[in-house]
Amino acid sequence: MLPRGINANAAGLVNTIGGNLGTFALCPNLVLYYEGMYGATHSLWSTSPNASFSEAGKKGMIPVMLLPYKNETYANLSNVVYNSNAADAKEKLYEYVVFQDKAYIAKYRGPQGSAANNYKLEMPDQLGGYDVIGVATLLFSNYDSDRANNYLFKEYVLPEKLEVVSAYMFHTLNTATTSFTDVEKITMKNEVKTIEQGAFYGCNLLKYVGFGSKVDLVQANVFEQCTNVIVCTGRADDTGWVSTYNSTMVPIIFSDSSYADPSSNHIVFDSSNFDYIIDGGKIQIARFNNFSATKFVVPATFTPPASSVKDVYGIADYAFKNKTTLQDFIIEATFITRLNKILSGCSGLKNITLPFLGTTRDGIGAGLLTNNLNGQNASLVSVTVNYSAGSSIVIAGSSSNATGAFWTTSNDTNDNFNNLQKITINGPISGINQYAFRNLKSLKYLVINSTLAAGSITEIPATSVGSILYASNNVINI
């Protein structure tokens, strides 16, 4: 065990003894326990675990267990429990810490995934009669390990009362081998509040992660290099999460009440069209898989095979990411409430029709086309926005010439949105803020069709100061 306050570098823990062997190399049964400083903000590393914790191919990196503490009272090694002869079938598979009537899993000591257990590990909700609320860092890491030494589970179900998914819990990043981790699905219950840094780092075969509405913090790079995953959560949005939590830009579905179901009753993979989730009488589009399509229409309803017609009520963040052949994109669905970065990297777009501008219609990130696109787009020619009935809309602008509904960065002739020629906005429009259509050098037609009573558009700045068409000098029809 490492004592409280140790400096890992000074202690020589970052020095390797050659190749990929580290201080604790060839110790496949080891758990590193340590006492953290009360109120400490980070663990033994600040970026990614180094080779010091490598087992040289034996199930990746060793688990690192921060002994729990509360009110400056710390657990110690006398709180560690492991009984390989326990009568309870699950009890003997785990080494764990008991502290203040709660259990914390330090190491899994059971068999690998196999046909006998359906390659599925359902972690215990309790150990020793205590709710499991925490787990060790690197608990199921397969870092740089050959397949024979991987855990080999395809599916994990985390404990019911688990509060924190630990840093690098499933860390893989197999740079030295071609046998990547086998894990495909990870589901957790609704008590999880935090998903720590790099929890699923490098799990490139991972297809599904589901978690509930209580997750108020997701740390950096949680899905780094998880190139095949779809994430579903019961949360309505990602408020409070670290800005780099989704650095790989994986599809994330919000407001999914069926997040804990990784089966085909909930998530449907269709490599020829689009993946989607079924949530009662509704579906959300998770990922578009056609890399040659030039046009896509998001319908108002969709009928899954051998099922009834369902409303389309959502689109995952990054659902159409990098579909560079896509030229025409139309959303006919009217129940959608979030359109965050859905068209990121779609560099060939020419014509789009959306139900609103921005991440949401009225709330977070409302009003900016760049939020739908994840930046600007030089290929766009025409944009149509069909706001449905509801609260009145003031088209977003700025108090300076820095931002607007169709945000552009400068007066440079190579500025993005430089080919945008026509904008049509329909719905309950009550105003247009200054600089809303700034620097749209090719814009010729601006059409605003308000469904409000005549004279309801009252918020328009003076044309002499803060013009709504600042530096958009080629408009011929408004």
C-alpha positions in Angstrom: 0.0 0.0 0.0 1.2 3.5 -0.8 1.0 5.9 2.2 -1.0 9.1 2.1 0.7 12.0 0.4 3.3 10.0 -1.6 4.9 11.7 -4.6 4.6 9.0 -7.2 7.5 10.4 -9.3 9.8 10.8 -6.4 9.0 7.2 -5.3 10.2 5.9 -8.7 6.8 4.7 -9.7 7.1 6.3 -13.2 10.4 4.5 -14.0 10.3 1.5 -16.2 12.7 -1.4 -16.2 12.7 -2.0 -19.9 10.2 -2.3 -22.8 6.7 -2.1 -21.5 7.5 -3.5 -18.1 7.0 -1.3 -15.2 7.5 -1.1 -11.5 4.8 -3.7 -10.9 5.4 -5.8 -14.0 4.7 -9.6 -13.8 2.4 -9.1 -10.8 -0.9 -10.4 -12.3 -2.6 -10.9 -8.9 -1.6 -7.5 -7.4 -3.9 -4.7 -6.3 -2.3 -1.4 -5.6 -4.0 0.3 -2.6 -3.2 3.8 -1.6 -4.5 6.6 0.7 -5.4 9.8 -1.1 -5.0 13.2 0.5 -8.4 14.3 1.9 -9.9 16.6 -0.6 -7.4 15.7 -3.3 -8.4 16.6 -6.9 -6.7 13.8 -8.8 -5.3 10.3 -8.5 -1.8 9.1 -9.3 -1.8 10.5 -12.8 -3.4 13.5 -14.5 -3.5 12.3 -18.2 -3.3 8.5 -18.8 -1.8 5.6 -16.9 1.8 4.8 -17.7 3.7 1.6 -18.0 4.5 1.6 -14.3 1.2 -0.1 -13.7 1.5 -2.6 -16.5 1.4 -6.4 -15.9 3.4 -6.9 -19.2 0.5 -8.5 -21.0 -1.2 -10.1 -18.1 -4.7 -8.6 -18.2 -3.4 -5.2 -18.9 -2.8 -2.8 -16.0 -3.2 -3.7 -12.3 -6.2 -2.2 -10.5 -5.4 0.8 -8.4 -7.7 1.3 -5.4 -8.0 4.6 -3.7 -9.0 3.6 -0.2 -12.3 5.3 0.6 -12.4 8.1 3.2 -15.0 10.3 4.7 -14.7 13.2 7.2 -10.9 12.6 7.4 -11.5 9.0 8.4 -9.8 6.5 6.1 -10.2 2.8 5.3 -7.1 0.7 5.6 -5.9 -2.8 4.6 -7.8 -4.3 7.5 -11.0 -3.4 5.6 -10.0 -5.5 2.6 -12.1 -8.7 2.1 -11.4 -11.7 -0.1 -12.6 -15.2 0.5 -12.1 -17.6 -2.3 -14.0 -20.3 -0.4 -17.1 -18.1 0.2 -20.4 -19.9 0.0 -21.9 -17.2 -2.1 -21.1 -17.7 -5.8 -20.3 -14.0 -6.5 -18.6 -13.3 -3.2 -15.6 -15.4 -4.0 -15.0 -13.7 -7.3 -14.1 -10.3 -5.9 -11.6 -8.7 -3.6 -13.3 -5.6 -2.1 -13.1 -3.0 0.6 -15.8 -2.4 3.3 -16.0 1.1 4.7 -18.8 2.7 6.6 -21.3 0.0 5.5 -20.5 0.3 1.8 -18.5 -2.0 -0.5 -15.9 -1.0 -3.1 -14.6 -3.6 -5.6 -10.8 -3.7 -5.9 -10.3 -6.7 -8.2 -12.2 -9.3 -10.1 -10.7 -12.8 -9.4 -13.1 -14.9 -11.3 -13.1 -16.8 -14.6 -12.8 -15.2 -18.0 -15.8 -14.7 -20.2 -16.8 -17.9 -22.0 -19.8 -19.7 -23.5 -20.5 -21.0 -20.0 -21.3 -17.5 -18.7 -22.6 -16.2 -22.1 -19.5 -13.9 -22.1 -21.5 -11.7 -19.8 -20.5 -10.4 -16.3 -23.2 -9.1 -14.1 -21.4 -7.5 -11.2 -22.9 -8.0 -7.8 -25.2 -5.3 -6.3 -23.9 -6.2 -2.8 -20.9 -7.9 -1.3 -20.8 -9.0 2.3 -24.3 -7.6 2.6 -23.2 -4.1 1.7 -24.2 -2.1 -1.4 -21.4 -1.8 -3.9 -20.9 2.0 -4.6 -17.3 2.2 -6.0 -14.7 0.3 -7.9 -11.0 0.5 -8.5 -9.4 2.4 -11.3 -8.3 0.2 -14.2 -10.5 -2.6 -12.8 -11.1 -4.3 -16.2 -8.2 -2.8 -18.2 -7.0 -4.9 -21.1 -4.2 -2.5 -22.0 -1.7 -4.0 -24.5 -2.7 -7.5 -23.6 -2.9 -10.4 -26.0 -6.4 -11.9 -26.3 -5.5 -15.0 -24.2 -5.1 -12.8 -21.2 -8.1 -10.5 -21.8 -11.1 -10.7 -19.5 -13.1 -11.9 -22.6 -16.4 -10.6 -21.5 -18.6 -9.1 -24.2 -21.1 -7.5 -21.8 -20.9 -5.9 -18.4 -23.8 -5.0 -16.1 -22.5 -2.7 -13.4 -23.8 -2.8 -9.7 -27.2 -1.3 -9.0 -26.0 1.2 -6.5 -22.7 2.1 -8.1 -22.1 5.9 -7.9 -18.8 6.3 -9.8 -17.5 4.6 -12.9 -13.8 4.8 -12.2 -11.1 6.3 -14.3 -9.8 4.0 -17.0 -12.1 1.2 -15.7 -12.1 -0.5 -19.1 -8.9 1.1 -20.5 -7.7 -0.7 -23.6 -5.7 1.2 -26.2 -4.0 -1.9 -27.6 -1.2 -0.4 -29.5 1.1 -3.5 -29.3 -1.3 -6.2 -30.4 -4.1 -6.7 -32.9 -6.4 -8.4 -30.5 -8.5 -5.6 -29.1 -10.8 -5.9 -26.1 -13.9 -8.0 -26.5 -16.3 -5.8 -24.6 -19.3 -4.7 -26.7 -22.0 -3.6 -24.2 -21.8 -1.8 -20.8 -24.9 -0.8 -18.9 -25.3 0.8 -15.5 -28.2 1.6 -13.3 -29.6 5.0 -12.3 -27.4 5.7 -9.2 -24.3 6.5 -11.2 -23.4 10.1 -10.7 -19.9 10.4 -12.1 -18.0 8.8 -15.0 -14.4 9.4 -14.6 -11.7 10.2 -17.1 -11.0 7.7 -19.8 -13.4 5.1 -18.4 -13.9 3.4 -21.7 -10.7 4.6 -23.4 -9.7 2.5 -26.4 -12.6 0.1 -26.4 -13.0 0.1 -30.2 -15.4 -2.8 -30.3 -17.7 -1.3 -27.8 -21.1 -0.9 -29.3 -23.3 0.3 -26.5 -23.1 2.2 -23.3 -26.2 3.1 -21.3 -26.6 5.2 -18.1 -29.3 7.1 -16.2 -30.4 10.6 -15.6 -28.3 11.2 -12.4 -25.0 11.4 -14.1 -24.1 15.0 -13.4 -20.4 14.7 -14.3 -18.6 13.0 -17.2 -14.9 13.7 -17.3 -12.5 14.1 -20.2 -11.9 11.6 -23.0 -14.4 9.0 -21.6 -15.1 7.6 -25.0 -11.7 8.2 -26.6 -11.1 5.8 -29.5 -14.5 4.1 -29.0 -15.1 4.4 -32.7 -18.1 2.0 -32.9 -20.1 3.0 -29.8 -23.6 4.4 -29.4 -24.3 6.0 -26.0 -27.7 6.3 -24.5 -28.7 8.2 -21.4 -31.8 9.2 -19.5 -30.4 12.7 -19.1 -32.0 15.5 -21.1 -28.6 17.2 -21.9 -24.9 17.3 -21.0 -25.0 20.4 -18.8 -22.1 20.2 -16.2 -20.0 17.6 -18.1 -16.4 18.4 -19.0 -16.2 20.0 -22.5 -13.9 17.2 -23.8 -15.9 14.3 -22.5 -16.8 13.3 -26.1 -13.5 14.1 -27.8 -14.1 11.2 -30.3 -17.6 12.7 -31.2 -19.5 9.4 -30.7 -23.3 9.4 -31.1 -25.0 10.2 -27.9 -28.8 9.9 -27.4 -30.4 11.9 -24.6 -33.8 11.5 -22.9 -33.9 7.8 -23.4 -35.9 6.0 -20.7 -34.8 2.6 -21.9 -31.1 3.3 -21.6 -30.5 0.2 -19.4 -31.7 -2.2 -22.1 -28.8 -3.2 -24.5 -30.9 -5.7 -26.3 -32.3 -5.6 -29.9 -35.7 -4.7 -28.3 -34.1 -1.3 -27.6 -31.2 -0.7 -30.0 -31.3 -1.7 -33.6 -28.2 -1.8 -35.7 -28.7 -1.4 -39.5 -25.5 -1.1 -41.4 -27.2 -0.3 -44.7 -29.3 2.6 -43.4 -29.3 3.9 -39.8 -29.1 2.6 -36.3 -31.8 3.6 -34.0 -33.3 3.1 -30.5 -36.8 2.2 -29.7 -38.3 3.8 -26.5 -41.9 2.8 -26.2 -43.9 4.3 -29.1 -41.0 6.4 -30.2 -37.6 6.1 -31.9 -34.4 8.2 -32.0 -32.0 8.0 -34.9 -28.6 7.1 -33.5 -26.2 6.8 -36.4 -26.5 7.1 -40.2 -24.4 4.4 -41.9 -24.6 5.3 -45.6 -21.4 6.9 -46.7 -22.6 7.3 -50.3 -26.0 8.8 -49.9 -26.6 12.3 -51.3 -30.0 12.9 -49.7 -31.6 12.0 -46.4 -35.1 12.8 -45.1 -35.8 12.3 -41.3 -39.4 11.2 -41.4 -42.1 12.1 -38.9 -42.8 8.4 -38.3 -40.9 5.2 -38.8 -42.0 1.6 -38.7 -39.4 -0.9 -37.5 -39.5 -4.4 -38.9 -42.2 -6.5 -37.3 -43.4 -3.6 -35.2 -45.9 -0.8 -35.2 -45.5 2.8 -36.5 -43.5 5.0 -34.2 -42.9 8.7 -33.9 -39.4 10.0 -34.6 -38.6 12.2 -31.6 -34.8 12.5 -31.5 -31.5 12.5 -33.3 -28.3 11.6 -31.5 -25.5 14.2 -31.3 -23.1 13.5 -34.2 -25.6 11.1 -35.8 -24.6 12.1 -39.4 -20.9 12.8 -38.6 -18.6 12.9 -41.6 -21.1 11.9 -44.3 -19.3 14.0 -46.9 -21.5 12.9 -49.8 -24.6 14.2 -48.2 -26.0 17.2 -50.1 -29.6 17.5 -49.2 -30.8 17.0 -45.6 -34.4 17.4 -44.5 -36.1 16.9 -41.1 -39.8 16.4 -41.4 -40.2 15.1 -37.8 -41.8 17.7 -35.5 -41.2 16.2 -32.1 -37.4 16.6 -32.1 -36.1 18.9 -29.3 -32.3 18.5 -29.6 -30.1 18.9 -32.8 -26.6 19.2 -31.4 -23.8 18.8 -33.9 -25.9 16.3 -35.9 -24.3 17.3 -39.2 -20.7 17.6 -38.0 -18.2 17.1 -40.8 -20.8 17.0 -43.5 -18.7 19.1 -45.8 -20.8 18.5 -49.0 -24.1 19.8 -47.8 -26.0 22.2 -50.1 -29.6 22.3 -48.9 -30.9 21.7 -45.4 -34.3 22.0 -43.8 -34.5 22.0 -40.0 -37.3 22.4 -37.4 -35.2 25.0 -35.5 -31.8 26.6 -35.3 -29.3 25.6 -32.6 -28.9 22.8 -30.1 -32.4 23.3 -28.8 -35.3 25.4 -29.9 -35.7 27.6 -26.9 -33.1 26.6 -24.3 -29.5 25.5 -24.4 -27.6 26.7 -27.5 -30.7 28.0 -29.2 -30.5 30.0 -32.4 -27.1 29.2 -33.9 -26.8 27.1 -37.1 -23.2 26.4 -36.2 -24.5 24.3 -33.3 -26.4 22.1 -35.7 -23.3 21.7 -37.9 -20.5 21.8 -35.3 -19.0 24.8 -37.0 -19.4 26.6 -40.3 -20.0 25.1 -43.7 -18.7 26.5 -47.0 -20.8 24.3 -49.2 -24.3 25.3 -48.1 -26.4 27.1 -50.7 -29.9 27.1 -49.1 -31.2 26.8 -45.5 -34.9 26.5 -44.6 -36.1 26.6 -41.0 -39.6 25.5 -40.2 -40.4 26.5 -36.6 -43.6 24.8 -35.3 -46.3 26.6 -33.4 -45.2 27.5 -29.9 -43.3 30.2 -28.1 -42.3 33.2 -30.3 -38.8 33.2 -31.7 -36.3 36.1 -32.0 -33.7 35.2 -34.5 -30.4 35.1 -32.7 -27.9 37.9 -33.2 -25.3 39.8 -31.1 -24.7 43.1 -29.5 -21.5 43.3 -31.6 -20.6 42.0 -35.0 -19.1 38.9 -33.5 -21.9 36.3 -33.7 -25.3 35.8 -35.3 -27.8 33.1 -36.3 -25.5 32.3 -39.2 -22.3 33.0 -37.4 -19.2 33.8 -39.5 -15.8 34.7 -38.3 -14.5 37.6 -40.4 -14.9 39.7 -43.5 -12.4 37.4 -45.3 -13.6 36.3 -48.8 -12.8 32.7 -47.8 -15.1 32.8 -44.8 -17.4 29.8 -44.3 -21.1 30.1 -45.3 -19.5 32.0 -48.2 -21.8 30.2 -50.7 -25.0 30.5 -48.8 -27.5 32.2 -51.2 -31.0 31.7 -49.7 -32.4 31.7 -46.2 -36.0 31.0 -45.4 -37.3 31.0 -41.9 -41.0 30.1 -41.2 -42.9 30.2 -37.9 -43.8 32.4 -35.0 -41.0 34.9 -35.6 -41.3 38.1 -33.4 -37.9 39.6 -33.9 -34.5 39.6 -35.6 -31.5 40.6 -33.6 -28.7 42.7 -35.0 -25.9 41.0 -36.9 -28.1 37.9 -37.3 -27.1 37.4 -40.9 -23.6 38.9 -40.8 -21.0 38.5 -43.5 -23.0 36.2 -45.8 -21.3 37.4 -49.0 -23.3 35.3 -51.4 -26.7 35.8 -49.8 -29.3 36.9 -52.3 -32.6 36.0 -50.8 -33.8 36.3 -47.2 -37.4 35.2 -46.5 -39.0 35.6 -43.1 -42.5 34.2 -42.9 -44.0 34.9 -39.5 -47.1 33.0 -38.5 -47.9 35.6 -35.9 -50.4 38.4 -36.4 -49.5 41.3 -38.7 -47.2 43.7 -37.0 -45.9 41.1 -34.5 -42.3 41.4 -35.7 -41.3 44.2 -33.4 -37.7 43.5 -32.5 -35.6 44.7 -35.5 -32.6 46.9 -35.0 -32.1 50.1 -36.9 -30.4 49.5 -40.3 -27.9 52.2 -39.7 -26.4 50.7 -36.6 -26.1 46.9 -36.0 -27.7 45.9 -39.2 -29.2 42.4 -39.4 -27.4 42.1 -42.8 -24.0 43.6 -41.7 -21.5 43.0 -44.5 -24.0 40.8 -46.5 -23.9 43.2 -49.4 -25.3 41.1 -52.3 -28.9 40.7 -51.1 -31.4 41.4 -53.8 -34.6 40.3 -52.3 -35.9 40.4 -48.7 
